[in-house]
Amino acid sequence: FAMLKLRYRSGGPRRPPRVVIIGPTGSGRSAHARILAEAFGLVHVHPEELIKAEAERNPGIKLKIKESLEKGEQVPDEIVLRLIDARMRQSDCRVNGWVLDGFPQSETQVNLLKSMRIKPTLVCLFEQAQDESIRRLGNRRLDPNTGELYNLVKEPPRSETVSKRLVTRVEDNETNVKKRYVSWNASISLLEETYKNMLLSVASDKDIDAVAEQIMEAVENPVF
């Protein structure tokens, strides 16, 4: 993506972008959030990473998170909202701009951003069928030693030692993926209405480079 970085520096937006990437589980949100953060120098605000760090600091919180994931439920808003609120208030988000990965996904979460007077410049809504989410996450594995995620088809580990210790995350089993997809589906109308003036629909089944190009074009040349 060096070409895209160079193009941005020479003719990109003057104000730091504030981008939300939302969509069903397994739709490639985080991969594109990372690409966007690197290309534009944005802060990648990833709720899952914030939750993971909080769980390491607080055993009580870790138990609540584990219970939610095992049931195929979202981590409770009482945990997530506090973490997002604290992270978004840090100076690097204000100065550099940010890409918010998989948040908001509910009315309560939308209202948090409103209460903080946070208005995205672009909201990318990834579209993906439930069967595709199940297929993609059926190929995802976790290295319990490092926390690294692998896709057995697209990005398998290079080491046989790593391959042998990979496990499936409980939230990636088919039953829990279906539960999370139903939850996501219930929130789509609210999110589309809330962000209709800055919404970019993205087909997740397109080539990763084509999707990245579509999003970066929207960031650099906003039409909203």
C-alpha positions in Angstrom: 0.0 0.0 0.0 3.0 2.3 -0.4 1.3 4.0 -3.4 -1.7 4.8 -1.4 0.3 6.2 1.4 2.2 8.5 -1.0 -1.0 9.6 -2.6 -2.5 10.5 0.7 0.5 12.6 1.7 0.4 14.6 -1.5 -3.4 15.1 -1.7 -5.2 13.7 1.3 -7.7 15.3 3.6 -6.4 18.1 5.9 -8.2 17.0 9.0 -7.4 13.6 10.5 -9.9 11.0 9.4 -12.2 9.5 12.0 -13.4 6.2 10.6 -15.7 3.6 12.0 -15.6 0.0 10.5 -18.5 -2.2 11.5 -19.9 -5.4 10.2 -20.7 -9.0 11.2 -18.1 -11.2 12.8 -15.5 -12.6 10.4 -16.2 -10.0 7.7 -12.6 -8.6 7.7 -13.2 -5.5 9.8 -10.0 -5.7 11.8 -7.8 -6.5 8.8 -9.0 -3.4 7.0 -8.8 -1.3 10.2 -5.1 -2.2 10.5 -4.5 -1.4 6.8 -6.2 2.0 7.2 -4.4 2.8 10.4 -1.1 2.1 8.8 -1.8 3.9 5.6 -3.0 7.1 7.2 -1.2 7.1 10.5 -4.4 6.7 12.5 -4.9 5.2 15.9 -6.4 1.7 15.7 -9.0 1.6 18.5 -9.8 -2.1 18.8 -12.3 -3.0 21.6 -11.1 -6.6 21.6 -7.6 -5.6 22.4 -8.7 -3.2 25.1 -10.9 -5.9 26.6 -8.0 -8.4 26.5 -5.7 -5.9 28.3 -8.3 -5.2 30.9 -8.9 -8.9 31.6 -5.2 -9.3 32.3 -5.3 -6.5 34.8 -8.6 -7.6 36.5 -9.4 -11.2 37.2 -13.0 -10.4 38.0 -13.5 -8.8 34.7 -11.7 -11.7 33.0 -14.3 -14.1 34.4 -17.2 -12.0 33.2 -15.7 -11.8 29.7 -15.1 -15.5 29.6 -18.8 -16.2 30.6 -20.1 -13.9 27.8 -17.9 -15.4 25.1 -18.8 -19.0 26.1 -22.5 -18.1 25.7 -21.9 -16.4 22.3 -22.9 -13.0 23.7 -21.2 -9.6 23.4 -19.0 -8.5 26.2 -21.2 -6.4 28.5 -21.5 -2.7 27.7 -20.6 -1.9 31.3 -17.1 -3.1 30.5 -16.8 -2.0 26.9 -18.1 1.5 27.2 -15.7 2.5 30.0 -12.7 1.2 28.0 -13.7 2.9 24.7 -14.5 6.2 26.6 -11.1 6.2 28.2 -9.2 5.3 25.0 -11.0 7.8 22.7 -10.2 10.6 25.1 -6.4 10.1 24.8 -4.6 12.8 23.0 -3.3 10.6 20.2 -6.8 10.0 19.0 -7.6 13.7 18.8 -4.3 14.6 17.1 -3.8 11.8 14.6 -7.4 10.7 14.0 -8.6 7.1 14.5 -10.2 4.0 13.1 -12.7 2.4 15.4 -12.9 -1.3 14.8 -16.3 -3.0 15.3 -17.8 -0.3 17.4 -20.6 0.8 17.9 -22.9 -2.2 17.5 -25.9 -1.2 19.7 -28.0 1.9 20.6 -26.1 2.2 24.0 -22.8 2.2 22.1 -24.1 4.8 19.6 -25.2 7.0 22.5 -21.8 6.8 24.1 -20.2 8.3 21.0 -22.9 11.0 20.8 -22.4 11.9 24.5 -18.7 12.3 23.8 -19.5 14.5 20.8 -17.6 12.1 18.6 -18.8 12.2 15.0 -17.1 9.9 12.4 -16.1 11.3 9.0 -16.8 7.9 7.5 -18.6 4.8 8.5 -17.8 1.6 6.6 -20.5 -1.1 6.9 -19.3 -4.5 5.8 -22.0 -6.7 4.3 -21.7 -10.5 4.6 -24.1 -13.4 4.8 -24.3 -15.6 7.9 -23.0 -18.7 6.1 -19.9 -16.8 5.0 -19.2 -15.7 8.6 -19.5 -19.3 9.7 -17.2 -20.5 6.9 -14.5 -17.9 7.6 -14.5 -18.4 11.3 -14.5 -22.1 10.9 -11.0 -21.7 9.5 -9.7 -19.4 12.3 -7.4 -20.7 15.0 -5.6 -19.3 18.0 -2.1 -19.8 19.1 -2.6 -20.0 22.9 1.1 -19.2 23.6 1.2 -15.9 21.6 -2.4 -14.9 21.1 -1.8 -14.8 17.4 -4.7 -15.7 15.1 -4.3 -17.7 11.9 -6.6 -18.6 9.0 -5.9 -22.2 8.1 -6.7 -21.6 4.4 -5.3 -18.1 3.8 -2.7 -17.5 6.5 -1.6 -20.8 8.1 1.3 -20.8 10.4 4.7 -21.6 8.8 5.9 -23.7 11.7 4.7 -27.3 12.4 5.2 -26.7 16.1 2.8 -23.8 16.0 0.3 -25.7 13.9 0.1 -28.5 16.5 -0.8 -26.2 19.4 -3.5 -24.2 17.6 -7.0 -24.2 19.1 -10.4 -23.0 18.1 -11.7 -20.0 20.1 -15.0 -20.7 21.8 -16.6 -17.6 20.2 -15.7 -19.0 16.8 -17.7 -22.2 17.0 -20.8 -22.3 14.7 -23.4 -21.9 17.4 -21.8 -18.8 18.9 -21.1 -17.3 15.4 -24.8 -17.7 14.6 -25.8 -15.9 17.9 -23.4 -13.0 17.2 -24.7 -12.7 13.7 -28.3 -12.5 14.9 -27.2 -9.8 17.4 -25.5 -7.9 14.6 -28.4 -8.2 12.2 -30.7 -6.7 14.8 -28.6 -3.6 15.0 -28.1 -2.9 11.3 -31.2 -0.7 10.8 -30.3 1.5 13.7 -26.7 1.9 12.5 -27.7 2.7 8.9 -30.2 5.3 10.1 -27.7 6.9 12.6 -24.9 7.2 10.1 -26.8 7.5 6.8 -25.0 10.7 5.9 -21.6 9.2 6.1 -22.2 5.5 5.3 -20.1 3.5 2.8 -21.4 -0.1 2.1 -18.6 -2.6 1.6 -19.0 -6.1 0.1 -16.7 -8.2 2.2 -16.4 -10.9 -0.5 -14.4 -8.6 -2.8 -10.6 -8.9 -3.1 -8.8 -7.4 -0.1 -6.9 -4.9 -2.2 -10.1 -3.8 -4.0 -11.9 -3.3 -0.6 -8.9 -1.3 0.7 -8.9 0.9 -2.3 -12.6 1.5 -2.0 -12.3 2.6 1.6 -9.2 4.7 1.1 -10.8 6.5 -1.8 -13.7 7.4 0.4 -11.4 8.7 3.1 -9.4 10.8 0.7 -12.3 12.1 -1.3 -15.3 12.3 1.0 -18.7 12.8 -0.7 -20.7 12.9 2.4 
